Structures are given as C-alpha cells and as structure tokens.
C-alpha cells in the first residue's frame, strides 16, 4: 500500500466486532462509518447516549462503499451500530459499559480509543483525576484493561489509541499527576497525549511477551477540523480556526491514520500513524515517529504502575 492510502483500501470487515469510544462525532464517527460500511459490527461507546443514537441512525442503512474497480457494485447497507453509554471520566461508568458490551459479545476484534478532551479548564473526573489525563489516558487504560480478556486471544485483534502531534511537547509530571500544584491547559493536554503513546508501546510489549494474538498501535489525526477545539480559551480557539482552514484537513481525512492503524493488513504492533504532509498536519496516512520520551521504557513502566494504582485495573498480561 502506497503513500496515498485511502478508505477504499479498507478490506472486508464482515463479522468483526469493533468498539469505538467517542464515536458520535468527528474522527470516531468517520471511523465507525467506514468500518460499518465494510461489514463490521460497530459499537459506539459515547458519553451522550442521544447523540450516539443519532450517529448510529445516520450510519445504519447507508449504502456501503464501492468494491473494486467497478463502482457500480455496492456493498450491502451498513448495519445500525449498537450504542453503549460510556463516561471515561467515571470508573463506575466504564465498568458498566464493559459489562454491557460483554453481555452482548463474547469477543472484540478491534478497540479504537478515540474519545478525548482538549485544553479544558481545570476539572476533576468523578474519581478525582485531572480531567485531561483522566479521560484521555486513565479512562482508556481502564476500559482497555477490562475489555482485554475479550480481545487478547482473537486472531488479528487490535487496540488503536489516538494520540496527537502535541505529544512532542509533553512531559509526564509524576510528581503532580493530579495537578494540585498548578494547571496549564496545553501542558496537561500534551501530557495526556504523550501518555497515550507510552501506554500503546508498553501494551504492545506486554501483549507480545504474553503471546497474545492482539496487537497495539497508535495514530494521530494532524490538524483535523473537529469539535475537539471547543474548550479552548476564545483567543486560542479563534487562532486555531484560522490555522485549521490554512493547514488543516476535514474529519474524514483526519480519521485516515486511525483507520489505517485499525484495518491495514500490513500494519504491525507498536506502529504509529499520522498524516504524511508537511509538519504531519494533513495528508494521507503513513508511519510517523514518536519522540524519545514516548519510547522511554522506564517511564512507560512507571506510568503503567501509576495507572494501575489510580484506576484499580490490572491487565491479564505478563508484568515486567
């Protein structure tokens, strides 16, 4: 597959069970739509259940994408996705969502950890975590760990976690994860996106050590025009709107790196995909580098141990 990888290259997904967090809008919706159009059984795990139902109705019944060179051959209409309420800022909600998914499906073939918040004012989750780290990393850490028994031994299964180019500016403040001694929105967002990558690389190492069938990958969307910027301060939000028009791309293009990590048969565990254009702001998806901090194995282990302690969730995988 070349440097212009597109949605048309997603292989048949018939029978695959896919769970996507935050899939009622933006990147998550685009991935859900594309995978459902290829025959996947899709679960939209959303905080806003009514918005999730609207997204599911929009996806369900739509014509599938064309197959092969003959564009007159269309796939069957997509199956309407199941909607499950999931608030990643609540460990109780995460466990309830896992129980509901587990009651409906005995296996999961793909988990896309897509939901997130960006540059919100200082807020606490239901469990007292700083919200950006709590939702973007700790919530997904717990959700993944609790779903892993249905994922780990499925041939071809994948866990794809959405990070950001902002991880390059991130550092994990192990001395003040709760942000008790100060809070700067952008720094805490960058920390959470660095945590997403560190989690992915550590998870891949443990999956491989345990002989699991599943693999872990990461992706980032570049400068994608989504609702993620809505919590920025007004001045920063206005600046980003201008920049998004100048150097950004729409949600469908921004979703392609995640889609490639999720569905490209050539993708491998531990890989990281992002836009291939200048500055990784836009363009077709390709392999992109993570910074050295993301690859620091001792920091990965420390973050993993802290995440287990804070969430109370342990993974059924070898430790190190």
C-alpha positions in Angstrom: 0.0 0.0 0.0 1.4 3.3 -1.1 1.6 6.8 0.4 -1.9 7.7 -0.8 -3.7 5.1 1.4 -7.4 5.9 1.5 -10.6 4.5 2.9 -11.2 2.5 -0.3 -8.3 0.2 0.8 -10.0 -1.0 4.0 -10.5 -4.7 3.5 -13.8 -6.5 4.2 -14.7 -6.3 7.9 -17.7 -8.7 7.9 -18.2 -10.3 11.3 -15.6 -8.2 13.1 -16.8 -6.6 16.3 -15.5 -3.1 16.7 -15.8 -0.8 19.7 -15.0 2.9 19.3 -15.1 5.5 22.1 -16.4 8.9 21.4 -17.9 7.7 18.0 -20.9 10.0 17.8 -18.9 12.8 16.1 -15.7 13.8 14.4 -12.9 11.2 13.9 -14.7 8.5 15.8 -17.9 8.9 13.7 -15.8 8.7 10.5 -14.1 5.5 11.6 -17.4 4.0 12.6 -19.0 4.9 9.3 -16.1 3.5 7.3 -15.9 0.2 9.2 -19.6 -0.3 9.3 -19.7 0.2 5.5 -17.2 -2.7 5.2 -19.5 -5.0 7.2 -18.2 -4.6 10.8 -20.4 -4.9 13.8 -19.8 -1.5 15.4 -20.4 -0.4 19.0 -20.5 3.4 19.6 -19.3 4.0 23.2 -20.4 7.5 23.9 -21.0 9.7 26.9 -24.0 11.4 25.3 -26.4 8.5 24.5 -28.8 10.5 22.5 -26.0 11.9 20.3 -24.8 8.3 19.9 -28.2 7.1 18.8 -28.4 9.9 16.2 -24.9 8.9 14.9 -25.9 5.2 14.8 -29.1 6.1 12.8 -27.0 8.1 10.4 -24.6 5.2 9.8 -27.2 2.5 9.7 -28.9 1.9 6.4 -26.4 3.9 4.4 -25.0 2.4 1.2 -21.7 0.7 1.6 -18.6 1.8 -0.4 -17.9 0.6 -3.9 -16.0 -2.6 -4.2 -13.1 -2.9 -6.6 -12.7 -1.0 -9.9 -16.4 -1.4 -10.8 -18.1 1.4 -8.9 -21.5 0.1 -9.8 -21.0 -2.8 -7.4 -22.0 -1.6 -4.0 -21.8 -3.3 -0.6 -25.0 -4.0 1.4 -26.3 -1.3 3.6 -24.4 -0.9 6.8 -25.8 -2.4 10.0 -27.0 0.1 12.5 -24.4 0.3 15.3 -25.1 -0.5 18.9 -24.9 2.5 21.3 -23.4 2.0 24.8 -23.2 4.8 27.3 -19.6 5.4 28.4 -18.3 8.2 30.5 -14.5 7.9 30.5 -14.4 10.2 33.5 -16.1 7.7 35.7 -14.6 4.3 36.6 -18.1 3.1 37.5 -19.5 4.1 34.1 -16.5 2.3 32.4 -17.3 -0.9 34.3 -21.0 -0.7 33.4 -20.1 -0.2 29.8 -17.8 -3.2 29.8 -20.5 -5.3 31.4 -23.0 -4.3 28.7 -20.6 -4.9 25.9 -19.5 -8.3 27.4 -23.1 -9.4 27.7 -23.7 -8.7 24.0 -20.4 -10.0 22.5 -18.2 -12.8 23.5 -15.3 -11.3 21.6 -14.0 -8.0 20.4 -11.8 -7.7 17.3 -10.9 -4.0 17.4 -10.9 -1.4 20.1 -10.4 2.2 19.0 -9.6 4.5 21.9 -10.7 7.7 20.2 -12.6 9.9 22.7 -10.8 12.8 24.3 -10.9 16.4 25.7 -8.6 19.2 24.9 -7.5 22.2 26.8 -10.4 22.3 29.2 -10.3 24.4 32.4 -9.2 22.6 35.5 -11.8 20.0 36.2 -11.9 16.7 38.1 -13.4 13.4 37.0 -15.9 11.6 39.1 -12.9 9.7 40.7 -10.9 12.9 41.3 -8.4 12.8 38.4 -7.4 15.8 36.5 -9.8 15.6 33.6 -7.5 15.6 30.6 -5.3 12.8 32.0 -8.3 11.1 33.5 -10.4 11.0 30.3 -7.7 10.8 27.6 -5.4 8.3 29.3 -6.7 6.8 32.6 -10.2 6.2 31.3 -8.9 4.4 28.2 -6.4 2.5 30.3 -9.2 1.1 32.5 -11.5 0.5 29.5 -8.9 -1.4 27.6 -7.8 -3.5 30.6 -11.3 -4.5 31.4 -12.1 -5.4 27.8 -8.8 -7.2 27.1 -10.0 -10.7 28.0 -12.3 -10.5 25.0 -9.5 -9.1 22.8 -6.2 -10.6 23.6 -6.7 -14.0 22.0 -8.6 -13.0 18.9 -6.6 -13.5 15.7 -6.0 -10.2 14.1 -7.3 -8.2 17.0 -6.1 -4.6 17.5 -6.1 -1.9 20.1 -5.7 1.5 18.4 -5.2 4.6 20.6 -5.5 8.1 19.3 -2.6 10.4 20.3 -1.6 13.8 18.9 1.4 15.6 17.5 1.1 17.6 20.7 2.8 14.7 22.4 6.1 16.2 21.3 5.6 19.0 23.8 4.5 16.6 26.6 6.2 15.5 29.8 4.7 13.3 32.4 4.7 15.1 35.7 4.9 12.1 38.0 5.3 14.4 41.0 1.9 16.0 40.4 -0.4 13.9 38.3 -3.5 15.4 40.0 -2.3 19.0 39.1 -2.6 20.1 42.7 0.4 22.4 42.4 -0.6 24.2 39.2 -2.5 23.7 36.0 -1.8 24.9 32.5 -4.3 23.6 29.9 -2.0 23.0 27.0 0.8 21.3 29.0 -1.7 18.9 30.6 -3.2 18.1 27.2 0.3 17.4 25.8 1.0 15.2 28.9 -2.2 13.1 28.2 -1.3 12.6 24.6 2.2 11.5 25.5 0.6 9.1 27.9 -1.5 7.6 25.1 1.7 6.7 23.2 3.6 5.4 26.2 0.6 3.2 27.1 0.5 1.9 23.5 4.1 0.9 23.4 4.0 -0.7 26.9 0.8 -2.5 26.0 2.4 -3.9 22.8 5.4 -5.1 24.7 3.2 -6.9 27.2 0.9 -8.4 24.5 3.9 -9.8 22.7 5.5 -11.1 25.9 2.3 -12.9 26.7 1.9 -14.5 23.3 -1.3 -12.7 22.7 -2.9 -12.6 19.3 -3.9 -8.9 19.7 -1.5 -6.0 18.9 -1.5 -2.3 20.0 -1.0 0.6 17.6 -1.4 4.4 17.8 -2.4 7.2 15.4 -2.9 10.9 15.3 -5.1 13.0 13.0 -3.0 16.0 12.4 -4.8 19.3 12.3 -8.4 18.0 11.8 -11.5 20.1 11.8 -13.5 18.6 14.7 -15.2 19.7 17.8 -12.2 19.0 20.0 -11.1 22.7 20.0 -14.4 23.9 21.5 -13.0 24.1 25.1 -10.1 26.3 24.2 -9.9 29.9 25.5 -11.6 32.2 23.0 -8.4 33.7 21.6 -6.7 30.4 21.1 -9.9 29.0 19.6 -10.1 31.8 17.0 -6.4 31.3 16.1 -6.9 27.6 15.7 -9.9 28.2 13.4 -7.8 30.2 11.1 -4.9 27.7 11.2 -7.3 24.8 10.6 -8.5 26.5 7.4 -4.9 27.2 6.3 -3.1 24.0 7.1 -5.7 21.6 8.4 -8.0 18.9 6.9 -11.5 17.7 7.3 -12.5 15.0 9.8 -12.7 12.2 7.1 -9.1 12.8 6.2 -8.1 13.2 9.8 -9.6 9.8 10.6 -7.5 8.0 8.0 -4.4 7.4 10.2 -6.6 5.7 12.8 -8.4 3.8 10.1 -5.1 2.6 8.6 -3.8 1.5 12.0 -7.1 -0.3 12.6 -7.5 -2.0 9.2 -4.5 -2.0 7.0 -3.3 -5.7 6.8 0.3 -4.5 6.6 0.1 -2.6 9.9 2.1 -4.1 12.8 2.0 -3.8 16.6 3.8 -0.8 18.0 3.4 1.3 14.9 2.3 4.9 14.9 0.4 6.5 12.0 -0.2 10.2 11.2 -0.7 12.4 8.2 2.2 12.4 5.7 2.1 16.1 4.7 4.4 18.8 6.0 4.5 19.0 9.7 2.2 16.0 9.9 -0.7 18.5 9.8 -2.6 16.9 6.9 -2.2 14.4 4.1 -2.6 10.7 3.6 -1.6 8.4 6.5 1.9 7.0 6.9 4.2 5.8 9.6 5.4 8.7 11.7 7.9 8.9 14.6 7.2 9.4 18.2 9.6 11.3 20.4 12.2 9.8 22.7 10.1 10.4 25.8 7.4 8.2 24.4 9.9 5.4 23.9 11.4 5.7 27.5 10.7 2.2 28.8 11.3 3.1 32.4 8.8 6.0 32.2 6.4 3.7 30.4 6.6 1.2 33.3 6.2 3.9 35.9 3.1 5.3 34.1 1.6 1.8 33.8 2.1 1.2 37.5 0.6 4.6 38.4 -2.3 3.9 36.1 -3.0 0.6 37.8 -2.8 2.1 41.2 -5.1 5.0 40.3 -7.7 3.0 38.4 -7.6 -0.3 40.3 -7.4 -2.1 36.9 -4.8 -4.7 36.1 -4.3 -6.3 32.8 -4.2 -10.1 32.3 -0.8 -9.9 30.8 2.8 -10.5 32.0 4.3 -7.7 34.1 7.9 -6.6 34.0 
